[in-house]
Amino acid sequence: MHAALPYYIVNAFTESIFGGNPAAVMVLDQWLSDESMQALAMQHNLSETAFLVKQSDDTFALRWFTPVAEVPLCGHATLAAAHVLKSELGVTGHLLRFQTRFRGSLFANEEAHGIAVDLPALSCRRHDVEGAVEKALGAKVVSAARPVGDPWQVIYELQSETAVRELQPDIPALATAVNHCVIVTARGSETDFVSRMFAPNLGVDEDPVTGSAHCLLAPFWAQRMGGKSLSAEQCSMRGGRLSCVIEGDRVKLVGQAVTFAVGHITADVLAG
């Protein structure tokens, strides 16, 4: 007996068919086993695969997997999931609700300039810069900050936008230096700030555009620059731009998404 599992490949935080951050999205009738979802994410070999199970007309349970691990939050795959539900599957209604294992309820809705995803804003505190990280980055770190709660991502501020753009880190050394994602950032020239994100600990050398990182970056830069609305560019090779709006203890990220591919996975039934 075989099952045909539909999937969508969506580029998030971009208008380009070859830009932004690609995510795989799979809408399931019921959960597969964790081992099966991890195997599918490894097979997709994208920075994240989003799995959804419908709860009601406008509510979906949502989980995210990198090629090697489940992660507590992923912004670009949430945007990709909302895009699939709205643009590919015709889900109606103004607001989509996503129920997650680690971050509670997340929301998404269509706006004039793209899809807005509502994510938790994370307060930061000072972080002592690890010498091994600075060495692996090969750049001077001006300051560092980590979330007050789960420090699975840490911000490292560099001296300039140029330093961020030209950074060529030693990825194997970075992977052994720390067991968290490394976000580098600086003030921007055309946007309020720029960033890049490296997660070799999760099987992702460099993530093209990282929504979850902006749950840290937006409050970090809003505190320094004032105001609640900021523009951002993640200047990876694929790159992407997004707007960030601080609303109380939430961050609203607005970006566009493009469907790149649609298909079915034909394999032995994967028991949940």
C-alpha positions in Angstrom: 0.0 0.0 0.0 1.3 3.4 -0.9 0.5 7.0 0.0 0.8 10.0 -2.2 1.8 12.9 0.0 1.4 16.4 -1.6 4.1 19.0 -1.1 4.8 22.6 -2.1 8.1 24.4 -2.4 7.7 28.1 -1.7 10.2 30.9 -1.7 9.4 33.2 1.2 10.2 36.8 1.8 10.7 37.5 -1.9 8.9 38.3 -5.2 11.5 36.4 -7.2 11.1 32.8 -8.3 14.8 32.2 -7.4 15.0 34.5 -4.4 14.2 34.5 -0.7 14.2 31.4 1.5 12.7 28.2 0.1 10.6 26.0 2.4 8.8 22.8 1.8 5.1 22.7 3.0 3.2 19.5 3.6 -0.5 19.6 4.6 -1.3 16.2 6.2 -4.6 14.5 7.2 -2.9 13.5 10.4 0.5 13.6 12.0 3.1 11.2 10.7 5.6 9.8 13.2 8.4 12.2 14.2 10.9 9.9 12.5 9.0 10.1 9.3 8.7 13.9 9.3 12.4 14.2 10.1 13.2 11.8 7.2 11.0 13.8 4.8 12.7 17.1 5.9 16.1 15.5 5.3 15.0 14.4 1.9 13.7 17.9 1.0 17.1 19.2 2.2 15.8 22.7 2.6 16.4 24.8 5.7 12.9 24.0 6.9 10.0 21.8 6.1 6.6 22.8 7.5 4.0 20.2 8.4 0.4 21.2 9.0 -2.7 19.3 10.2 -6.1 21.0 9.9 -7.9 21.7 13.2 -10.8 23.8 11.8 -11.6 25.9 8.8 -9.0 28.6 9.7 -6.8 26.8 12.3 -3.9 24.5 11.6 -1.4 22.7 13.9 2.1 23.5 12.6 5.6 22.0 13.2 8.9 22.8 11.5 11.9 20.5 10.8 15.4 21.3 9.5 17.2 18.4 7.8 18.5 17.2 11.2 16.1 18.5 13.9 12.7 20.0 14.8 13.0 23.7 15.7 10.8 25.7 18.1 10.0 28.5 15.6 10.4 29.3 11.9 9.1 32.5 10.4 9.8 31.9 6.7 8.1 28.5 6.7 5.1 29.9 8.5 4.8 32.6 5.8 5.2 29.8 3.2 2.5 27.7 4.9 0.1 30.7 4.9 0.8 31.3 1.2 0.0 27.6 0.4 -3.2 27.7 2.4 -4.4 30.9 0.8 -3.0 30.8 -2.7 -2.8 27.1 -3.5 -5.6 25.5 -1.4 -8.1 28.3 -1.4 -8.5 28.7 2.4 -10.8 31.6 3.0 -11.2 34.0 5.9 -9.2 37.0 6.9 -7.0 35.4 9.6 -5.2 32.1 9.8 -4.2 30.6 13.2 -1.4 28.2 13.7 -1.1 26.1 16.8 2.5 25.3 17.6 4.2 23.0 20.1 6.7 25.6 21.5 5.5 29.1 20.7 1.7 28.9 21.3 -0.6 30.5 18.7 0.8 32.3 15.7 -1.3 34.2 13.1 -1.1 35.2 9.5 -3.2 37.4 7.2 -3.0 39.0 3.8 -2.1 42.6 3.6 -1.6 45.0 0.7 2.1 44.4 0.5 2.2 40.7 1.2 1.4 38.3 4.0 1.8 39.4 7.6 2.9 36.7 10.1 2.4 37.5 13.8 5.2 36.0 16.0 6.4 36.5 19.6 8.9 39.4 20.2 11.8 38.1 22.3 13.5 40.3 24.9 17.3 40.1 25.0 20.0 40.5 27.5 23.8 40.9 27.1 25.7 37.9 26.0 29.4 37.4 26.5 31.1 36.9 23.2 32.8 33.5 22.8 36.3 33.8 21.5 35.8 30.7 19.4 32.8 32.3 17.7 34.7 35.6 17.0 37.6 33.5 15.6 35.3 31.4 13.4 33.5 34.5 12.1 36.8 36.2 11.3 35.3 39.6 12.2 35.3 41.9 15.2 32.1 41.5 17.3 31.0 44.8 18.8 28.3 43.4 21.1 26.2 40.3 21.6 22.7 39.6 22.9 20.7 36.5 23.7 17.0 36.0 24.4 16.0 36.0 28.0 14.4 32.6 27.6 15.6 29.8 25.3 19.0 30.9 23.8 18.8 28.8 20.6 19.7 31.9 18.6 22.2 34.6 19.6 22.8 38.0 18.0 26.4 39.2 17.3 26.7 42.8 16.2 29.5 43.6 13.7 31.1 46.9 13.0 29.4 47.7 9.7 27.0 46.6 7.0 30.1 45.8 4.8 31.4 43.5 7.5 28.1 41.6 7.5 27.9 41.4 3.7 31.6 40.3 3.2 31.7 37.8 6.1 33.1 34.4 5.2 32.9 32.4 8.4 34.6 29.1 9.0 31.4 27.0 9.2 33.0 23.8 10.6 34.7 25.9 13.3 31.4 27.7 14.0 29.7 24.3 14.4 32.0 23.2 17.1 32.2 26.6 18.8 28.6 26.8 20.1 25.4 24.8 20.0 23.2 27.7 19.0 22.4 29.6 15.8 24.6 32.6 15.1 23.0 35.8 13.9 25.3 38.6 12.7 23.9 42.1 12.2 24.7 45.8 11.7 23.0 49.0 10.9 22.0 49.2 7.2 22.3 51.9 4.6 19.2 51.3 2.5 17.3 49.4 5.3 17.4 50.0 9.1 19.5 46.9 9.7 21.0 44.0 7.8 21.7 40.5 9.0 22.8 37.0 8.2 22.1 33.8 10.0 24.3 30.6 10.4 22.9 27.4 11.9 25.4 24.6 11.3 24.2 23.0 14.6 20.8 22.5 12.9 22.3 21.3 9.6 21.9 24.7 7.9 25.2 26.4 7.1 23.5 29.7 6.2 19.8 30.3 6.2 18.8 32.7 3.3 16.0 34.7 5.1 15.1 33.9 8.7 11.8 35.1 10.1 12.5 33.7 13.6 15.8 35.7 13.8 13.8 38.9 13.4 11.8 38.1 16.6 15.2 39.0 18.2 16.5 41.5 15.7 13.5 43.7 15.6 13.3 44.4 19.3 17.1 44.6 19.5 17.2 47.4 16.8 14.0 49.1 17.9 15.5 49.7 21.3 18.6 51.3 19.8 16.9 53.2 17.0 13.5 54.1 18.5 10.2 53.6 16.8 8.2 50.5 16.3 8.5 49.9 12.5 11.8 48.9 10.9 12.9 47.7 7.5 15.3 44.8 7.3 17.4 42.9 4.7 19.0 39.5 5.2 21.9 39.7 2.9 22.6 36.1 2.1 23.4 35.0 -1.5 19.6 34.6 -2.2 18.7 37.5 0.1 15.3 38.9 1.0 13.7 42.0 2.5 10.9 42.3 5.1 9.3 44.9 7.3 9.1 44.4 11.0 6.5 46.1 13.3 6.6 45.8 17.0 3.2 45.5 18.5 3.5 45.0 22.3 5.0 41.6 22.9 4.6 40.6 19.3 6.5 41.1 16.0 4.6 41.4 12.8 6.7 40.4 9.8 5.4 41.3 6.3 6.8 39.7 3.2 5.8 38.1 -0.1 6.0 34.5 -1.2 6.2 32.6 -4.5 5.3 29.0 -5.3 8.3 27.3 -7.0 7.1 23.7 -7.3 4.1 21.4 -6.5 4.3 17.7 -6.4 3.6 14.4 -4.7 5.8 12.1 -2.7 5.0 8.4 -3.5 6.4 6.0 -0.9 5.3 3.3 1.4 2.8 4.6 3.9 4.5 6.3 6.8 2.6 5.4 9.9 1.9 8.2 12.4 
